[in-house]
Amino acid sequence: MALLSPRVPRLPPSTFTSAAGARCFGPAARCQATAAGGVAAAGPPSSELEAIRWGSAKLQGARDEMEDEIVDGRICGDISVSRAFGDIRFKTQKNEMLVKGVKQGRWTDKFISRIQFKDDIVISSPDVSLVELGPDVEFVLLATDGLWDYIKSSEAVAFVRDQLRQHGDVQLACEALGQKALDQRSQDNISIVIADLGRTNWKALPDERPNLFLELSQAVATVGVVSIGIWVSSFLGLQ
């Protein structure tokens, strides 16, 4: 959920990189801020602050055996967000989850006997950031982690702006962006919302052609650096 207001206090962006979030974009095609709450600002458990919150506030005992609780950025190797609605197994059914883990060989009876839950492992309290939207913000992009895990913010911005420049239809842009994530083998559910703030006449924008000179210069520089490295290695090998 994103709450937009014309007047909000100027606060720093969230310290998290959101697994799913609302992002505001301007003509510079760069992410300006994260302004979302609820599931839309769910921090991945691998985030430093979320790991501290989860590890220190939720469980007591058996600390030496808790190393595998966040596996590949997922709590108990399962869910990839630490703030969410639903996911009852990490809330009111926490003990049942532990018993199931024993049956699956993920931990031992001795281990779960020393676990005392102080609170839910996954919480529904939102992580909220308020940011002021500048006059150059063109649209707000909200999406779940099914998108952000596979497409970078800058890539999503450029893609959406190109789509809107072509047809100005946010629905078509959402569908195309979702398909792009699927083409990159995203297997998670994907929800996308694009809020066009109505500040840009998309049809009047010129086509953005690639800067061939810049790309060629970067390619030449890369080849030059690699060649120098090979020459230096060969020279040192002859000494």
N, C-alpha and C positions, 0 to 999 in steps of 0.2 A: 504494500500500500504506500502510495506517495501522496503527501499533502502539500499542495502548492499554494503559496500565499504571496501577494505583491509586497508585503511588508513583513520581513522576518529579521531577527537580530543577526548580525554578522558573526558567524561562528566558524571555527575551523572544520574542515571535512572530517568524516569519520576516520578513525585510525585503522579501520579494517579495510581490506579489499573485499568487497561484497561478493558472495557466491551468487547472489541474485540481487539486482538492484535497479534503482532509478537513476538514470544518468542524463545530465543536461548538456546539450551540445550547441555550439555556435558555428559561425562560418569558418573558423580556423580549424574545424574538424578535429577537435581534441576534447577530451573529457574535462569538463570544468569542475564538476563537483558531484558528490553522491548525496542525494536528498531523498531518503526513503525510510520507511519504518516497517515494522512487522516482518513478515516472511521476506519481503522485498529487500530487507537489509540484513538478512541472516548471515552471520559471519561463519566461515568455515572453521571447524574445530582445530585446524592446523594454524589458524591465526594465533599469534603470540598471546594476546589478551584473552581470547576465548579459551585457549588451552589452560591458562592459569585459572580462569573462572571455573571451567569444567572440572579440572583436576583437584583444585584446592577446596572448592565450596560444596561439591556434591558427594564425595565419598570419604570415608574414614577407614583406616586399617588396610592391611595388605598392600602397602604402597610399593613394595619391591616387586610385586607381581602385576602391577598395573601398567607396565611399560607398553603392552600391546593393545591398550584400550583405544588409542587413536592410531589407526593403521591406514596408511596411504591417504591421510587427510579425512578419514571416516571414523566416527565414533563406533567402537566395537567392530570396526571393519565393515560397517553397514551404512549408516546415514552420513551424508557429507555436510550437513548443517547442524548447528547447535541451538538454533532458535527456529521453531516451526510450530504450526498448528498440527494437531493429529499426532501420528507416531506414538500411539498409546503404549507400545512396548517399552519405551524409554521414560514413561511417566508412571501411570498407575499399575503397570504390569512389569515393573523393573525386576522384582524378585522372580517372576515367572521366566523372564528373559535369562536370568542367571542359571536357573535350573535347566533351561533348554541348552544353554551353553555347555553345561556339564555333559549332557547327553551327546552333544556334537563334538566333545573332546576339546573344546576351546579353553576350558579351565577345570580345576578340580573341586571336589566337595569341600576340601580344606580351605581352598581359596575363597569360595563364596560364603563360607561360614564366618569369615572375618570381615565381610563387607557390610557396612551399615550406611544406608542411603540417608543423607540429610535433606535432599531435595531431588527434584526431577533431573535426570541427566540432560534431557533436551527441554528447553523452556520456551514459552510462547511470548515472553516479554520482548517487545521490540527494541532494537538498537536504533536510536533516532538521531539524525543529524539535520540541522536546519541550515540552509544556505540561501543567499540572496541571488536571485536570477537577474543577471545583467540584461541590458537591452539588446545584446547581440545573440542571446540564446534563441535558437530556431525551433528546437523541439526537445521533448523529453522522451527518453527511451527506457522502458521498464521491461525487464526480462528475468526469467528464472535461471538457475545455474545450468540448466540444460543447454542454454546458449553460451553463457560466459565461460563455461569450462572448455569450450571449443573455439570460440571466436574472441579475439582481443577487442578492447573498447575502440581503439583507433580504427580497426578494420570494420567494426560494426557501424561506426560513425560514417566512414567513407561510403560504405555500401548503402546505408539508408539515404544519405544525401544524394547519391547517384540515382537511387530509385525515385526519390521525390522529384528530382530534376527531370526525370524522364516522363513521369505521369502525375505526380502530385497526390497519389492515392496512398494513404497510410495503411489501409487494409492490404493492398497488394504488396507494399513494402514489408509489412509484418510477415506475410506468407513467404515472400522471397527470402527474407532473412532467416526464417525458420528452416526453409529448405536448404539454405546454405549450411546451416549447422548440421542438418541430417546428412548432407553430402560429405561432411567431415566426420561421419560415423558417430554422431551423438546418439546415444541410445536412451537418454533420459527424456522425460516429458518436457516440452518447451512451451512456455507461455510468453508472449511478446505484446506489449502495448506501446504504440508511438503516439505521443500527444503533440500534434503540430500546433504551435502557439500562434500561427497565423501572421507572423511577422515577415515572412519571406514569400515573394512572388516566384515560385519555383520555375514556372515556365519562362520567366524572363532571364534566368541565370544562364550564362554561357556554359557550354560543355567544358569540363575540366580535362584537358588532354595531358597525358603523361609527359613529364619533363625528360625527354630523351637525352639531352645534353648532360643533365645531372646524373641520370642512370649510367650513361657511358663513362662519365668521369669517375663515378664510384667503382665501376667495373675495372677500369684501368688502374686505379689506385690499389684495388685489392690484388690484382695480378702483379703489380709492381712490388708490393709488400711481400707477397709469397715468393716472388723470384729472388728478392734480396735475401730472404730467409734461407732459401735453398743454396744460394751462392755462399753465404756466410758459413752454413753447415759444411759445405764441400771444402771450403778454404780451411776451416779448422780441422777437418778430417785429414788434410794433407800435411798438417804440421807434425 
